[in-house]
Each structure stands twice: as C-alpha cells, then as structure tokens.
C-alpha cells in the first residue's frame, strides 16, 4: 500500500523540464510502495487521452525517465532497505540513477558516501530534488569515467537498450562488486555475472506493463 502526499509545489525547474516534453502534466511527491522513500513523479492517474502525436513523439525521443520509478529501481531500493549490510559504511555508485531512488535507499541504509551518476543533467536535477525531499546527502556525476573507485556499483534498469550492454564490462573498472537489477533482458549471459535472485515490483506510477516486466532479476559479479 502506498500513500500520496501533496506538497505545496513541485520544484519549478523540474516542472519546466517536464512541460518541455509533456505540457500541463503535474509532479506529485509520492511515497513508494514498501519503502519510506518519496519521489517527485507524475500522478498515478495520467490523462493519456490528452496526448497528441507531437507529445507522444517527444516522449519517445526525449523520455524523461526520472518521472517514473521503474520496477527494477524500486525492487533494488526495497532490497537495499531490507538488507542494508550490502551498502552500510561503503562508498556506493548508482549508475543511470534516473530519479535517484537506489541512491537514496543506499544512503538511508547507512552507506558512507553515495554518488548518483547519470548522463542526463535533468535526471541529476531530479536526484537532487528527491534527495532533498528525503533529507539525505548525495553526490552527483554526469560521466562514469570521472568516477572514483567505489566499494559497490549499483545499476537498475539500464540494460533495456542493447547498446548499453557494454557497460557490464565497464563497471568492472570501477568496482569489483557490481549489482545489476533488470526486468527486460532475456537470456542474460555474461562470464563475470551470475543471477542471484528475483523480486517482483511494479513501475510507479503503474504503467500497466506486461506481467513479465514485473519480475526483476538481480545479477552480481562473481
């Protein structure tokens, strides 16, 4: 069960970035299921009938990923909060941070230092706003190759594009312990990673995705 909290006003810079893609859409601070985390996200009930062809084109071409908490990110955040020993006292890098949900969970779970890494500067702005919403302190980076060595690297929902698969090798340059959460890759195979568990989660707000995308697999370096 989740609750929606209405804050006085969403951050103006996030609203502007959202309206550049989806006009007249709102942002609400929403508590995620089975977590103490709140994020600025689009409303659970979204009027899709008001989307014209141009808006749909912009959504596809300039997807504002940070306006959703994707299933794999939610599953990884829930896992971290349930098993904080994975990150407690460690330096953590959240790659492809999006809304920052995984990074926020890691900080709440006692990580010493948490770095949000995302190539999208608006996503980093969303991470900052969401960190403030949850009263946690994070660090921000727009280029993985500027990252320091870390104790653990976390990546949720970043393998949806085949072009991103090479990151599985690149991650190993920054940490010997890498966890990847994904619900979209079929027949995952990599010599340096093994599947350890599977969790169920839903993208929030719920996109009514196919049930197969609600099964989130966790892979860890060997």
N, C-alpha and C positions, 0 to 999 in steps of 0.2 A: 504494500500500500504506500502511496506517495502523497505528499501534500504540496500545494502550490501556494507560495507566499507572495503577496503583491507588495513590492517595494514601491516607494513614491515615483521613481523614474529610472528607467534604464540608462546606462551611460550614453551620452549623446554621440560620441564618436563611433560606438558600435551600432547604434541605430542608423546613423548616416551610411555606414558601410553596408548594413543590411538593406536599406532602402535603395541603394545603388543597384541592387540585384532584384529585390522583391519589394516594390513600393507598398506602403500602407500596412506593412507587417509589423507586429509588436514583438518586444522581448519581455519575457517574464522570468523572474527569479524562481526556479523550481527545485524542490528537493528531490533528489534521485532515489529510486526505489532501493530499500535496504542499505542506505548509507546516510550519514549526516551531512553529505555534500549538497550544496545548492549551486546551480549554474544559471547564467543568463541564456535562455533558449527561447525559440519561437513557441507560441501557445500550443497546447495539446490538441486543440481543435482549430485546424487551419483551413480557411475558406479557399480551397483549391479551385472552386468554380470561377474565381475572380482572376485566375492566371491566364493572360493572353499568350499568344505564340511567342512574342518578343520576351516576355518574362521567363517563360519556360526555356527559351534559348539561353538566356543569361544564367539561369540556374544550372543548366547543363555545362556551360562553358566556364563559368566563374563560380562554381559551387562554394557557398560559404559553409564549409564543413563544421565550423565551430557553433553553428546554430542548433546542432543536434548533439546529443551524447550517444555515440554509436555503440552498438551492442558489445563489441569487443572491448571498447574503452570502459564501459560500465562493468562488464564482467571482471576486467583486470583491477579496477578500483575496488570492487567488492572483495576480490581475492586478497588484495594487499591489506585491506582493513581487517579481514578475518584472520590473516596470517602475517602480522606485522614484522615478524622476525626476519622476513626476507629483505627488508629495507632498513630496519631500525639501526640507527647510528652510521648509516652508509651514505656515500655520495652517489646520487641517482641521476640518470639522464632519461628523460621522457622524450623519445623521438617521434616526430609527427604529432605533436602534443594536441593540436586541434583546440578543444575547449579548455584543456588543462586538467581534465578530470583525474587522469592517472597520476600526474604530478602532485595534485592537491591531496589525493589519497596517500601518496608516499610521504608527504610532509606530515599529514595527520598521524601516520603510523610511526613517526619518530625518526625519519631519515634526517641525517645531519645537514645535507645540502641537496637541493633538487633543482635540476636545470631543465627548463622547457625548451625543446628545440623544434622549430617549425620554419619552413621556408616562407610561409605566408605571414606577412607582417600584421595583417588584421587578426589572424589567429593568435599571434603573440599578444596583441592588444586584448583579445578576449581572455587569454590566460591571465593577464594582469588584473582585469576586472573581476574575474572569477576568484582569483587568489584573494583579492581584497574582500570580496563577498564572504569568503570563508575564513578570513583573518589568518592567512598563512603567508609566509615569505618564500618566494621562488626566485630563480634566476632565469634569464631569457637569452636565447641564442638563435640566430637565423641561418646558421651554417654548421652542419655536423662536423665539418673538417676543421672548425675552430674550437671544437670541444676538447676538454682535458680528458685524461684517463679517469674512468669512473669505476666504482665498485660493482655497479649493476646498471645495465641498459635495458629499458622497457620500451616496447613498441606495440601499440594496439591498432588494428585496422589500417595497416599501411601496405599490405600486400595485394590489395584489390586490383591494382594495375600491374600487369605482367612486367612492365618496365621497372618496377620498384624491387623486383626480386634480388637484384644485385646487392641491395643493402644488407642482406643476410650475411654476406661476406664482409662488407664494410664495417658492420657493427663490431666484428671481432677485433678491429684495430683499436677500439676504444674501451672494451671491457671483455674479460674472459667469461663473465656471467651475463648472458642475454636471455631475456624472456620475450616471446612474441605471442600475442593473442590475435586470433583471426577466425572469422566465421565464413570466409568466402573462397578460400583456396581449397581445391580438391586435390587429392593425391599428393599432399605435401611430402617432399623428399629433399633432404639436404644432409650431407655426411656429418655436419657439425651440430645438428639439432635433433632432438628426439621429442616426440609428443608425450607429455606427462599427464595431462588431464583434460577434461572437457566440462564446460559450465554452460548453463542456459541463461540468456539475457536478451532483452529487447531494446532496440534503439529507442531513445527517449527524446522528444515525444514519439510515440509509437507510429511508425510509418506503415504499419500493416504489411511488413515484409513477409516473404515466404518463410515458413517454419524452419527451413534448412539454415537460414541465416541467423537463427536464434541459438544455434549450437556453436559455442565458441571453444575452439581448441587452443591449448596452451603448449607452446614448444619452448624448450630450454636447451642451451648449449651443453654439450656433453663434457 
